[in-house]
């Protein structure tokens, strides 16, 4: 819900929770960047292209080498997906 106190503008807190539980985004990642976002992931060979699914707030949900898997997981979690390049 948008706060009426801000003339229809979102507060920082409202913006941070926009789409929570409803929207997920898919992003292509290099294996070199995985540890920063998925600290529990095992060590990966450098130079791999991977796909990640994140919640609207940036929470990592899934890491895979198969783009289709991200869409299946999003559908399983009832998330509308958007892609980031």
N, C-alpha and C positions, 0 to 999 in steps of 0.2 A: 504494500500500500504506500502511495506517495504522500508524504507529509504536507499538510495544508499550510503549515507554518513557513515553508520555503517557497511559496508561490508556485507550487507544482514542480519544483526541482527536487531531485533526489538528494538526501543527505549522504554523507560518506558511508554510513552504516547501511542505509537502504541500497545504495549502489553496490556495496560489497556482497549483498545477499540477493541481488537481482538474478533471477533464473535458478536459484538454488533448488536442487532436486528435480528440476525440469529441463535444464539445458546442459549439454555437455559439448565440449569442443575437442576436435581431433587435430593433432599436429604431428607432422613428420619431424623426427629427431635423429641426430647423429649419435652413435653409441658413445662418443666422447662426452656428450652432455647428459647422459642418463644418470650418473651418480649424483649429480646436483639436484635432480628432481625426484628420482627414485633411489634414495640412499640404501634401501634394502636389496636392491638389484645386485646380482653377481657381477663380477668383472667381465666386461665384454671386449671382444677384439675391436680395435679402432677401425673406423671407416665403414661401419655398418649403418644402413638406413633402417630406422625403426619407426613405429607408429605408436602414439600415445593418446589415451583418452583421459580427459580432465573434466572435473565438475565445473560448473559455471564460476565458482570461486577460486579455481585453480588447483583444487585438490586432485592429486594424481589417482586415477582409477585403474588403468590398465596400460601395460607396455607389451607390444608384440611386434613381430616382424611381418605381420599380415594385416594390411589395412582393413580388410573385410571383417576381421575379428573385432575391431574397434566398433564398427556399426552393430554387430551382433550383440556385443556387451551393452552398448547404449540402449538398444531396443529391449534387452532383458531388464535393464534398470529403468525403463520408461522415460528415457532422456531424448529430447529433440537435439539433433546434432548440427553443429556448424563446424566448418573447417578453417583453420588458420594456416597461413602460408608464411 
